[in-house]
Each structure stands twice: as structure tokens, then as C-alpha cells.
Amino acid sequence: MNRLAALAALLILGGCQTFTQQAPESGPPVEDAAPEAAASEVTEYGSFTRQSLYALLVAELAGQRNRFDIALGNYVQQAHATQDAGVAERGFRIAEYLGADQAALDTSLIWARNAPENLDAQRAAAVQLARAGRYEESMEFMEKVLQGQGDTHFDFLALSASETDPDTRAGLLQSFDKLLARHPDNPQLSFGKAVLLQQDDRSEEALALLQKQPAKQRQIPSILLEARLLHSLQRSDEALTLLEKSLRQHPEDKRLRLTYARLLVEQERLEDAMGEFATLVQQYPADDDLRFSMALVCMEAEAWREATVYLEELVERGSHVDAAHFNLGRAYQAMGRNAKALSALAQVGPGNEFLPAKLLQSQLLYSANRDEEASAVLADARQQQPDYAIQLYLIEIEALSEHNRTEQAWSLVEQALDEFPDDLNLLYTRAMLAEKRGDLGQLERDLRFIIEREPDNAMALNALGYTLADRTDRHQEALQLIEQAYQLNPDDPAILDSLGWVNFRLGNLSEAEALLRKALQRFPDHEVAAHLGEVLWTKGERSEARAVWSKALKLQPDSQILRETLKRLTGSEKP
């Protein structure tokens, strides 16, 4: 009976010592083998103990029943116990499938050491060691693959070091140099070194190394990296030339054409980019990512009709559906077809596009004076998607405020705060509405509550400081608050504007002018222009003040603050 049990085990195991198949995409490599193969290799299992055979049988049966945890545990145990290359490989494949990093490392090393001529085994060990941060050991195994004329993964080795410390990368770079001294003409090694140099911001050195490669040895990854390096060095024209030349040699290469198309977009050569994406879609009609990219480029080029064609195709194919519906809404709005825009936006489900879609949907409805419908849409969305409730409240409140429905907005923010009393975004929104209503007491209470909770909230500090500077005589207190905000975010033009304005209120005209000029340069906003013009007017530089106001009015002809400032200082709403 013992022999029969052993034979049954062998039949199911199917030749543990000779497994060389890759794991199928649908699952780990646990499958029945042909009885003939097992029968011919029975004698190879003489070194296995009865316990090992039983454990391996259990592993196979567990795998067939999708209990890969049990299968993996047994295979790892038996790989250590038997040091059998086939058992180790099987364990490695399952570990890799499950994402079990330590088990994958352990079994890959056993596999590699017990199958020294197997390049797949050496490569697997090199990759797993790299993932574990053991780069020197990884290089040793990768060199074996190199010597065996196999396909190395020096690029992966280099890329895996991107998140490590500089000393580790420096050590790995030295290892690459040692290998390059022994294999100076190997393009995979020079590419790996170039990747490391790029990670250390040594782009010029990386570029020089790649450009030394003989034309016949140039591989696509090297060309792509060279193009990226040229682009990063503001040599985009050279990058485009390189990609154009490479595409003539490799017209069917997807990566080259896609990189070329994206670079054309960055260079704002949108018509050319559309042509390249059209070619890609034609070459790869099943690739909906390309189809979506084509649609977005059309949107960028304001080729709205072309964009809708690709977006409708995506909807029909059931791919990128929410993003497609959202962008259809945008495209139809741009074409003045608001009914179709609203229909598309209404079909956007939960996800990244949900809130932007509801925002655009509400804007279209409010602009058409369909207030009740807009409120109903947003209320329904809050009910259907409670996780988005706060953001949906904010969308509606902001829309009401923009359309001068201040009291409606106030009622809604109070309702929202009854539901979410401690939400800081809602409190900030109420503070801004309070300022609009002239209720400075409520504004200060809300903003101080936010600052108490978040002392480094630059937005709240700035808002309170600006209001105190603009609407009260508490200018020193305002200055202190705004300077706190400035320390936290010195590049924010809104804070620069506030700092300039409080200095103006304190009589520091030169300082105010310098700050407001800097703010206007960074952000040509009508309110900043109103402030700068007033400072210049007060300094007696009235022609320049009028010039500042005139330029701002051309950009924002309906600006209330500009017209109020002009009326107050000049007696006319025209500069």
C-alpha cells in the first residue's frame, strides 16, 4: 500500500525536478502533468522522503482547490528541505503570483543555486535580491545571466534603487562600472548605468553614456531614455528629431510613437500629436487607453467634434466610461449643446470624475436659471453618494454664492454644519459667506476655530488677517496674522496681496507697492490690480495707476472691486 501511495503522489506531482513552465496569467502554476512524464521519471524521486512526497501531494491538491496559501507553505518548506530545483521553482512561481516577497526570495535563491545553468533561475534570483535591496548579490546573479547570453534586467536593477539612499546608489554604480570594465560593449549595462546617473540628477553624464552606444546596438529603452533626458535638459527639438529618426527605423513600435506623440503635446504641436495618436489607434484598435488619449488631445486642441467621436466610442466599448461621459459633457458644453452636456454629466458614476461632473452640471443649470433643478440634482447626489456629501454641499453653496444667492447659500451652509458640525471646509465657507453678509463677528469666530484646530492653516490666517486689515482698524493684529501665513506659504500671490494691502493700510507705501507688484506678476488678478492701483494713486503716480486699472478691466470688465475703486478715487468707473 505504501508503494501505491507513493506512486499516486508521483503521478500528481508530475516530475517535480523538471518543472520549467512559466506561471499562466490566470493563476499560479499548479496543474496536473501527463502520466507518461511521471512514469518515466519515477526513479528521480528516490531521494525524497515519504514525508516530502506527502507534503508535495498536499501542496498540489491545495493548489487545485485554490488554497494557494497552503500550497505555498508546503512548497517553501520542501524547497528548503529537499533543495530540489523543481520544487523551488514551483514554490517561486506561486509566491510571485501571491506577492509573497520573502517566499519568492527564498525559493528563487534555492532554485538558482541548484540549477546554476538555468538563466531563468539566475534572473529570478537577481530580481528578487534587487527587490530586497541586496544589490551586490543581485549583480552577481545578473552577471551569470549576462555571461550566458540571456536577457538581463539591469534596467530593473537600476530602477529598483530609485528609492534608496545615495550611498546605496553610489555602491550600485560602482558595481555597474566593474561589470562595464569586463563587458564594455554591453548595451544593457550601459543603459542600467545611465538610469542610475539620471536618478542622481547627472543627466548630462547619462546622456553622454547613451550617445556612445553604437547605432546598431541601440535598443528602444535606451532611445526613450535619451529622449527623456534631452527633454529634461530643455533640448526638446533634439528629442523630437531622435524620435522621428527612430520611428523611421521602427515604425511599428508603440512606445516610440507614444513618447513622440506626448512630446508633441507638451510642445503644443497639437495637430501633429493628433496625427500620431490617430496612427496609434489605427495600429492598436483594441487599446482604449490610446483612444482616450486621442480624445483628450482633441479636447486640448478644441477639436470638439473629433473628441466626441472617440469619447462616444469609449462609452460604446464600456471603457473609461465615467471619464468619457465627463469629457463628453465638457465637449458638448463647448459646442453649445447644453442638453447633451447635461445628459452626459448625469451618467458619471462615483470616482475621480464624479465631483467635477456634478460641479459642471450644477453650473450649467444655475447659468440657465434652473436653480431648483440644480439643487435637486445635488441633493439627490448627496443621498445616493453620502461619502461625497460635504463636497457636494460645498459645490452647491459656492454656486449659489457666485450667482448672488447669498441667503440661500447661508441657509444651506447652516444645514450642512448641522450635519457635519466640525468640518473645517464648511466652517471656512461659512466665514466667507459671513463676510459677504457683513457679519464680521461670525467670520472671526469661524476662522479662529479653524486656526485653533490647525495653527498652520495659511488660508485661514490670511483670510482673517486680510479681513481685519480691510474692514477694521486692527491693522497690527492683521499684520501679525498675514505674516504667519506668509512664513508658511511665501509664494502664494493671495498672501502677497494681503501683505501688500495691510502695509498700505499701515502707511508703508513703498513696501506695499513692491509686494503688490510681485503678487500681480505671479497672478494677474483684478483685485490685486485694484489694490496696486490704489497704492500708486496714493503715491501720486496717477497715470500709472490708471494704466494698471485699464489693463485689468480689459481682462475682467465686470470686476466690481475695480469699478468701486475707480469710482471712489476718481469719481468715474472708467480709468
C-alpha positions in Angstrom: 0.0 0.0 0.0 2.9 2.4 0.7 4.3 2.0 -2.8 0.9 2.6 -4.3 0.6 5.8 -2.2 4.0 7.0 -3.3 3.2 6.2 -7.0 -0.1 8.2 -6.7 1.9 11.1 -5.4 4.3 10.9 -8.2 1.5 10.8 -10.8 0.0 14.0 -9.4 3.3 15.8 -8.9 4.2 15.2 -12.5 8.0 15.4 -12.2 8.9 17.9 -9.5 12.5 18.1 -10.6 11.8 19.1 -14.1 9.2 21.8 -13.9 10.2 24.6 -16.2 6.9 26.1 -17.3 6.0 29.8 -16.5 3.0 30.6 -14.4 -0.1 31.2 -16.5 -1.6 34.6 -16.3 -4.8 33.4 -14.8 -3.2 31.8 -11.7 -0.2 30.2 -10.3 1.3 27.1 -11.9 -0.5 24.3 -10.2 -1.6 21.8 -12.8 -1.8 18.1 -13.5 1.0 16.6 -15.5 0.8 13.8 -18.1 1.1 10.3 -16.5 3.7 9.3 -19.1 6.1 12.0 -17.9 5.7 11.0 -14.3 6.1 7.3 -15.1 9.4 8.0 -16.9 10.8 10.0 -14.0 9.8 7.8 -11.1 13.4 6.9 -10.2 14.3 10.6 -9.9 12.3 10.8 -6.7 14.2 8.2 -4.8 15.9 10.9 -2.6 12.5 12.3 -1.5 11.3 11.1 1.9 7.8 9.8 2.4 7.1 13.0 4.4 8.3 15.2 1.5 6.2 13.3 -1.0 3.1 13.6 1.1 3.7 17.4 1.7 4.1 17.9 -2.1 1.0 15.9 -2.8 -0.9 18.1 -0.3 0.5 21.2 -1.9 -0.7 20.2 -5.4 -4.1 19.2 -4.2 -4.4 22.5 -2.3 -3.4 24.4 -5.4 -6.0 22.7 -7.4 -8.6 23.8 -4.9 -7.3 27.4 -4.9 -5.8 27.1 -1.4 -2.6 28.7 -2.6 -1.6 29.7 0.9 -1.3 26.0 1.9 0.3 25.1 -1.4 2.9 27.9 -1.0 3.7 27.0 2.6 4.3 23.4 1.7 6.4 24.2 -1.3 8.6 26.7 0.6 9.1 24.1 3.4 10.0 21.4 0.9 12.2 23.6 -1.2 14.3 24.2 2.0 14.1 20.5 3.0 14.9 18.9 -0.4 17.0 21.7 -2.1 15.3 20.5 -5.3 15.4 23.0 -8.2 11.9 21.9 -9.5 10.3 22.2 -6.1 11.9 25.6 -5.5 10.8 26.8 -8.9 7.2 25.7 -8.3 7.3 27.5 -4.9 8.7 30.6 -6.5 6.0 30.8 -9.2 3.2 30.6 -6.6 5.0 33.1 -4.3 5.3 35.5 -7.2 1.7 35.1 -8.1 0.6 35.8 -4.5 3.0 38.7 -4.0 4.7 36.9 -1.1 8.1 38.7 -1.3 10.1 36.7 1.3 8.9 33.4 0.0 9.7 34.5 -3.6 13.2 35.5 -2.5 13.9 32.3 -0.6 12.7 30.0 -3.3 14.4 31.9 -6.1 17.7 31.6 -4.3 17.3 27.8 -3.8 16.2 27.4 -7.4 19.2 29.4 -8.7 21.8 27.6 -6.6 20.5 24.2 -7.5 20.2 25.0 -11.2 23.3 27.0 -11.9 22.9 26.7 -15.7 19.3 27.8 -15.8 19.3 31.5 -16.8 15.7 31.9 -15.8 16.6 30.8 -12.3 19.6 33.2 -12.1 17.5 36.1 -13.4 14.7 35.4 -10.9 17.2 35.4 -8.0 18.8 38.7 -9.3 15.4 40.4 -9.5 14.2 39.2 -6.0 17.5 40.3 -4.4 17.2 43.7 -6.0 13.7 44.0 -4.6 15.1 43.2 -1.2 17.7 45.8 -1.6 20.6 43.3 -1.8 22.1 44.9 -4.8 25.6 43.5 -4.7 24.4 39.9 -4.6 21.9 40.7 -7.3 24.6 41.9 -9.6 26.5 38.6 -9.1 23.5 36.6 -10.3 22.8 39.0 -13.1 26.3 38.7 -14.4 25.7 34.9 -14.7 22.8 35.7 -17.0 24.9 38.1 -19.0 27.7 35.5 -19.4 25.0 33.0 -20.6 23.9 35.5 -23.3 20.5 35.8 -21.6 18.2 38.8 -21.4 19.3 40.7 -18.3 17.3 43.1 -16.2 19.9 45.7 -15.4 17.3 48.3 -16.0 15.1 46.8 -13.3 18.1 46.6 -11.0 18.8 50.3 -11.5 15.2 51.4 -11.3 14.7 49.4 -8.1 17.4 51.6 -6.4 15.5 54.8 -7.1 14.0 55.0 -3.6 17.2 54.0 -1.8 19.7 56.4 -0.2 22.6 58.0 -2.2 25.2 55.7 -0.6 23.4 52.6 -1.8 23.1 54.0 -5.3 26.7 55.0 -5.3 27.7 51.4 -4.4 25.5 50.0 -7.1 27.0 52.5 -9.6 30.5 51.2 -8.7 29.2 47.6 -9.3 28.0 48.7 -12.8 31.4 50.2 -13.5 33.1 47.0 -12.6 30.9 45.0 -14.9 31.3 47.5 -17.7 35.1 47.2 -17.4 34.6 43.4 -18.1 31.8 43.9 -20.6 32.4 47.3 -22.2 30.1 46.8 -25.2 27.1 45.5 -23.4 24.2 47.9 -24.1 22.1 46.7 -21.2 24.8 47.5 -18.8 25.4 51.0 -20.1 21.6 51.6 -20.1 21.4 50.5 -16.4 24.2 52.8 -15.5 22.5 55.7 -17.4 19.3 55.1 -15.4 21.4 55.3 -12.1 23.0 58.5 -13.3 19.6 60.0 -14.2 18.4 59.2 -10.6 21.3 61.1 -9.2 20.4 64.1 -11.4 23.5 63.6 -13.5 21.6 63.9 -16.7 24.5 65.2 -18.9 26.6 62.1 -17.9 23.7 59.8 -18.5 23.1 61.3 -21.9 26.7 61.1 -22.9 26.9 57.4 -22.0 23.8 56.6 -24.1 25.1 58.6 -27.1 28.3 56.5 -27.0 26.3 53.4 -27.9 26.8 52.2 -31.5 23.7 52.8 -33.6 23.3 49.1 -34.4 23.2 48.3 -30.7 20.7 50.9 -29.8 17.7 49.4 -28.0 14.3 51.0 -27.7 14.6 51.7 -23.9 17.9 53.5 -24.5 16.3 55.7 -27.2 13.4 56.5 -25.0 15.6 57.4 -22.0 17.8 59.6 -24.3 14.7 61.4 -25.5 13.5 62.0 -21.9 17.0 63.3 -20.9 17.1 65.7 -23.8 13.6 66.9 -22.9 14.6 67.4 -19.3 17.6 69.4 -20.4 15.4 71.8 -22.5 16.6 70.2 -25.7 13.2 69.1 -26.8 13.9 69.7 -30.5 16.7 67.2 -30.4 14.5 64.8 -28.6 11.8 65.1 -31.3 14.5 64.6 -34.0 15.8 61.5 -32.3 12.3 60.0 -32.0 11.4 60.9 -35.6 14.6 59.1 -36.8 13.9 56.1 -34.6 10.3 55.9 -35.8 11.5 55.6 -39.4 13.6 52.6 -38.3 10.9 51.1 -36.0 7.5 52.4 -37.4 5.5 49.8 -35.5 7.0 50.4 -32.1 4.2 51.6 -29.8 6.5 53.1 -27.1 8.4 55.3 -29.5 5.3 56.7 -31.2 3.5 57.2 -27.9 6.5 59.1 -26.5 6.7 61.1 -29.6 3.0 62.0 -29.5 3.2 63.0 -25.9 6.2 65.2 -26.5 4.4 66.9 -29.4 1.5 67.7 -26.9 4.0 69.2 -24.5 5.4 71.3 -27.3 1.8 72.4 -28.1 2.0 70.9 -31.6 -1.5 69.5 -31.1 -2.3 68.9 -34.8 0.8 66.8 -35.2 0.1 65.0 -31.9 -3.5 64.2 -33.1 -2.0 62.6 -36.2 0.3 60.4 -34.2 -2.4 59.3 -31.8 -4.7 58.6 -34.8 -1.9 56.3 -36.2 -1.6 54.6 -32.8 -5.4 54.0 -32.6 -5.3 52.5 -36.1 -2.3 50.3 -35.2 -3.8 49.2 -31.9 -7.6 49.4 -32.3 -8.2 47.4 -29.1 -6.2 49.8 -26.9 -8.7 52.0 -25.3 -6.1 53.9 -23.4 -4.8 55.2 -26.7 -8.3 56.0 -27.8 -8.9 58.0 -24.6 -5.5 59.8 -25.0 -6.6 60.7 -28.6 -9.9 62.2 -27.2 -8.0 64.3 -24.6 -5.6 65.7 -27.3 -8.6 66.6 -29.4 -10.1 68.3 -26.4 -6.9 70.2 -25.8 -6.9 71.3 -29.5 -10.6 72.3 -29.1 -11.5 69.8 -31.8 -14.7 69.2 -30.0 -16.5 67.1 -32.7 -13.5 64.8 -33.2 -13.3 64.4 -29.4 -16.9 63.4 -29.1 -16.4 60.7 -31.8 -13.7 59.0 -29.7 -15.5 59.5 -26.4 -18.7 58.0 -27.7 -16.7 55.0 -29.0 -15.3 54.5 -25.5 -18.8 54.6 -24.0 -20.0 52.0 -26.5 -17.0 49.8 -25.7 -17.6 50.1 -22.0 -14.1 51.6 -21.4 -13.2 54.7 -19.4 -16.9 55.2 -19.1 -17.1 57.8 -16.4 -14.2 59.9 -17.8 -15.7 59.6 -21.2 -19.1 60.9 -20.0 -17.5 63.8 -18.1 -15.4 64.9 -21.1 -18.4 64.5 -23.4 -20.2 66.9 -21.1 -17.3 69.4 -21.4 -17.2 68.9 -25.2 -20.9 69.4 -25.7 -20.9 72.4 -23.5 -18.1 74.0 -25.6 -20.3 73.3 -28.7 -23.3 75.0 -27.1 -25.2 71.7 -26.9 -26.1 72.0 -23.2 -28.9 69.4 -23.2 -26.5 66.7 -24.4 -23.8 68.0 -22.0 -26.2 67.7 -19.0 -27.3 64.2 -20.2 -23.6 63.0 -20.4 -22.7 64.6 -17.0 -25.7 62.9 -15.3 -24.3 59.5 -16.2 -20.9 59.9 -14.4 -20.7 57.5 -11.5 -18.7 57.5 -8.3 -15.0 58.0 -8.9 -12.5 60.7 -9.8 -14.8 62.4 -12.3 -17.9 62.4 -10.1 -17.4 65.7 -8.3 -16.1 67.6 -11.3 -19.1 66.3 -13.2 -21.6 67.5 -10.5 -19.8 70.9 -10.4 -20.2 71.4 -14.2 -23.7 70.0 -14.2 -24.8 72.5 -11.4 -23.0 75.4 -13.1 -24.9 74.7 -16.4 -28.2 74.5 -14.5 -27.6 77.7 -12.4 -26.5 79.6 -15.5 -29.8 78.6 -17.2 -31.7 79.8 -14.1 -32.8 76.3 -13.3 -32.0 76.7 -9.6 -34.5 74.2 -8.3 -33.3 71.5 -10.7 -29.7 72.1 -9.8 -30.5 71.9 -6.1 -32.5 68.7 -6.7 -29.6 67.1 -8.6 -27.1 67.9 -5.9 -29.4 66.8 -3.1 -30.1 63.5 -4.8 -26.3 63.0 -5.3 -25.8 63.6 -1.6 -28.4 61.0 -0.8 -27.1 58.5 -3.3 -23.4 59.0 -2.5 -23.1 60.0 1.2 -19.3 59.8 1.0 -19.3 62.9 -1.2 -21.9 64.8 0.9 -19.6 67.5 2.2 -18.0 68.2 -1.2 -21.5 68.3 -2.8 -22.7 70.8 -0.2 -19.6 73.0 -0.9 -20.4 72.8 -4.7 -23.9 74.0 -4.2 -23.0 76.7 -1.7 -20.3 78.1 -4.0 -22.6 78.0 -7.0 -25.4 79.9 -5.0 -22.8 82.4 -3.8 -21.4 83.0 -7.3 -24.9 83.7 -8.6 -25.6 86.2 -5.7 -28.0 83.8 -3.9 -26.2 84.7 -0.6 -29.1 84.0 1.7 -29.8 80.6 0.1 -26.2 79.8 0.4 -26.2 80.8 4.0 -29.2 78.5 4.8 -27.5 75.6 3.0 -24.2 76.0 4.9 -26.1 76.1 8.2 -27.9 72.9 7.1 -24.5 71.3 6.2 -22.9 72.3 9.5 -25.9 70.8 11.4 -24.9 67.5 9.7 -21.1 68.0 9.9 -20.5 70.5 12.7 -16.7 70.2 12.9 -15.9 70.2 9.2 -13.3 72.9 8.6 -14.0 73.4 4.9 -17.7 74.1 5.7 -16.6 76.5 8.5 -14.3 78.3 6.2 -17.1 78.6 3.6 -19.5 80.0 6.2 -16.8 82.5 7.2 -16.6 83.7 3.6 -20.4 84.0 3.4 -20.4 85.8 6.7 -18.0 88.4 5.3 -20.4 88.8 2.3 -23.3 89.4 4.7 -21.3 91.9 6.8 -21.2 89.6 9.8 -17.6 90.0 10.8 -18.2 88.5 14.2 -19.2 85.2 12.7 -16.3 85.3 10.3 -13.8 85.8 13.1 -15.3 83.1 15.3 -15.2 80.5 12.4 -11.7 81.4 11.3 -10.3 81.4 14.8 -11.9 78.0 15.4 -10.1 76.7 12.3 -6.8 78.3 13.4 -7.1 76.8 16.8 -7.6 73.3 15.2 -4.9 73.9 12.6 -2.4 76.6 13.6 -0.6 76.2 10.3 -3.6 76.8 8.2 -2.2 79.6 6.0 -5.5 80.1 4.2 -7.5 80.8 7.4 -4.7 83.0 8.8 -4.6 85.0 5.6 -8.4 85.4 5.3 -8.7 86.6 8.9 -5.7 88.9 8.5 -7.0 90.4 5.3 -10.5 91.0 6.6 -9.1 92.7 9.7 -6.8 94.9 7.5 -9.6 95.8 5.1 -12.7 96.1 7.3 -11.3 97.2 10.7 -8.6 99.4 12.2 -6.9 96.3 13.9 -4.0 96.6 11.4 -1.2 95.4 13.7 -3.1 92.3 14.6 -3.9 91.8 10.9 -0.2 92.2 10.0 0.8 89.5 12.5 -1.7 87.0 11.1 -0.7 87.7 7.5 3.0 87.4 8.3 2.3 84.0 9.9 0.6 83.0 6.7 3.5 84.4 4.6 6.0 82.3 6.6 4.0 79.2 5.8 3.5 79.9 2.1 5.7 82.8 0.9 4.9 82.1 -2.8 1.1 82.4 -2.6 0.1 85.5 -4.5 -3.1 85.9 -2.4 -0.9 86.2 0.7 1.4 88.6 -1.0 -1.6 90.7 -1.9 -2.8 90.7 1.7 0.7 91.6 2.9 0.8 94.4 0.5 -2.6 95.7 1.4 -2.0 95.6 5.2 1.3 97.6 4.6 -0.7 100.1 2.6 -3.2 100.4 5.5 -0.3 101.0 7.8 1.1 103.7 5.6 4.1 101.7 4.3 3.6 102.7 0.7 6.9 101.6 -0.8 6.7 98.1 0.8 3.1 97.8 -0.2 3.9 98.7 -3.9 6.7 96.1 -4.1 4.6 93.3 -2.6 1.6 94.1 -4.8 3.7 94.3 -7.9 5.1 90.8 -7.1 1.6 89.5 -6.5 0.3 90.9 -9.7 3.2 89.5 -11.7 2.5 86.0 -10.3 -1.3 86.2 -10.5 -2.8 88.9 -12.8 -6.0 89.2 -10.7 -8.4 92.1 -10.8 -8.5 92.5 -7.0 -4.7 92.7 -6.8 -4.7 95.3 -9.7 -7.3 97.3 -7.8 -5.0 97.3 -4.7 -1.9 98.2 -6.6 -3.6 101.0 -8.5 -4.8 102.5 -5.2 -1.3 102.4 -3.8 0.1 104.1 -6.9 -2.7 106.7 -6.8 -2.0 107.5 -3.2 1.7 107.9 -4.0 0.7 110.4 -6.7 1.6 108.1 -9.6 -1.9 108.5 -11.1 -1.2 107.9 -14.8 0.4 104.6 -13.9 -2.4 103.7 -11.6 -4.9 104.3 -14.4 -2.8 102.1 -16.7 -2.9 99.3 -14.2 -6.7 99.6 -13.8 -7.2 99.8 -17.5 -5.3 96.7 -18.2 -7.1 94.8 -15.5 -10.5 95.9 -16.8 -9.7 94.6 -20.2 -9.2 91.2 -18.7 -12.1 91.4 -16.2 -14.6 94.1 -17.5 -17.3 93.1 -14.9 -15.0 93.5 -11.9 -16.9 95.1 -9.1 -13.9 95.9 -6.9 -12.2 97.6 -9.8 -15.2 99.8 -10.6 -15.8 100.6 -6.9 -12.1 101.6 -6.5 -12.2 103.8 -9.6 -15.5 105.4 -8.5 -14.2 106.1 -5.0 -10.9 107.6 -6.1 -11.6 109.2 -9.5 -15.3 109.8 -9.4 -15.8 107.6 -12.5 -15.9 103.9 -13.2 -13.7 104.4 -16.3 -9.9 104.7 -15.9 
